Amino acid sequence: KVMMYYVFEAPDFLTYTGEPFQNAFRQALIATGVSGERVNSNGDEYTGWQEYKMPALMNHTLDYVNRKMKSYNVTNIIIGDGSEVVDQYPKAQETLISHQNVFVLTDGTNITMPDMSGWSLKDVLQYANIANIDITYEGSGSVSEQSVASGTVMDASTQIKVILK
């Protein structure tokens, strides 16, 4: 078994990729002969880490996004009901890892609340940033509760709070 304690200090943690930690932990797993098999939050098994370079999605259609991202083992979070991409996170050419959330903002005006169960605080804050909405939070860890039900269309007055445990 491997246990690693990793601390970092950064002025803007939303853009922190965690790459130094990922590389160090991956090397520790290899050095100790641990297989790296994991089970994601859906119960699906996968082996090892897959890394990708994020493609440029801005100024493309959602059809293009779906075709381009089909071979990536990530979760696409579509923000808005439009058909053309106006922003994305991670940005083009940044590193992605398996089962990471990818946020795609469309030119649509209706934003629907996603199911944030299991999301990290970084994902919640990045979603709030790219969707240009306010989200308050309590706790640490991963999202266990959200005040707005998944599928609810939000407007400027919608108050969102998430509880992390």
N, C-alpha and C positions, 0 to 999 in steps of 0.2 A: 504494500500500500504506500501511497505517496501523500504527504500533507505539505502544503506550501503556504507560507504567510507572505503576502505581497502587499505593500503599501505604496501609494504614490500621492504626490501633491501636485495639483495643476490648477491654473486659474480658470480654465474652461474645460470641465470634465465631459461636456457633451461631445466634444470632438476627439476625446481620448479613445483610442482603438483597443487598448489592452494588449497590443501585439507583443511587447516585451514579456508580459506574463504568459501569454499563450505559448510563445517560443520556449520559455524556460520550463513550463509545465510539460510541454510535449517532449522535450529532451529528458526530463526526469522520468516520464512514462517509458520512454524507449530504453533508458539506462537500466531501469529496474525490471524490464521485460513484461510490464503490464500491457495487456492487449489494447486497452483504450475503448473496449466495447462499452456503450452507454445506452440508456433508454431515455428518449425525450419525453416531454410532458404528455404527449398523446399515446405513450406506450410503445411507439415504434422503435425498433432496434436499429442502430447503425454502428459501423465500426470505423474507428479512427476519425480524424479531422479532415475535412475537405476545405481547401482554400480556393477562392476565386478572386478575380479582379472585377470590380463593379463596372458594368457597361454603362455607357452614356444613354440615358433614357429620356432626358429632357427634349422637348419639341417633337416627340414621337407619340403615336397613338397607343391606347391600352392594348390593342391587338398586337402591336409590335412588342410591348412589354411582356405580354403573356407568352409570345413565341420565344423571345430572347431569354426570359428567365426560366423557361420550362426545364432546362437541363440543370439548373442550379438547385441545390438542396436547401433552399431558404423559404421564408414565409413572406409573401408580398402583402403589404397592408396598403390598400388603395384608399386614398383620402379624397373625397369629393365625388360628384356624379358626372364629371366631364369625360371627354374622350381623348384629350391631349394632355401630356405630362408637362407641368410647369416647374416642378422641383422634385428632388429626390434626395434620399439619405439611405445609405452612404453616397457620397459624391462619386462621379466617374473615376475609375482607376484606383479607388481605395480598396483595401483588402476586405473580403467577406469571409465568414466561416460558416460551416454547416449549421443549419437551423436558426440562423440569425434573422431578425425582422428587417425587412427592407421597406422603407416608407416612400410611397409614390403619391405626390400631390397632383391632382388633375385641375383642369380649368373649370370644373363644375362648382356651383355655389352651395349645394346641399352636402353637408358633412354628416355622416352617420357614425355614431359611437361604436367603436370596435369592442370585441371581447378582450379585455386586457389581462385576463387571468393568466398568471405565471410570468407576466412581463417584468423585467427589471426596472428599477427607477430610471436608469439611463434611457430605456425604451420609452417609458411614459413621458419623460421630459423632452425627448427628441420628437415624439409624436405631437406634443403640445406646441413645440417650437415650429415645426413644419406646417401644422394645421392652423397656427396662429390663434390658439385658444388657451385659456387659463385652466390649469389643473392644480388643485392642492393635493397634498399627500400627507400621510401619517405612517410612521414606522419605517422599517427597512426590510430588505429581502426581496421577495417577489409579490406581485399584486394578488391579493386574496379576495378583495371586495372592491366594487366600484359603485358610485352613487347613481350613475345614469346607466340604464339597461342597454345592453348590446342591441344595435339596430335602431336606436332612437336617433331621429334627425335633430341635430343641435343648431342653435342660433347663438347670437352674441350674448344673450342673457343666461344661457345654460351654465349652471355651476356644477363642476365636476370635482369629486373628491375620490381618491383611491386610498385603500388601506393596504399596506405591505406587511407581510409577516415572514 
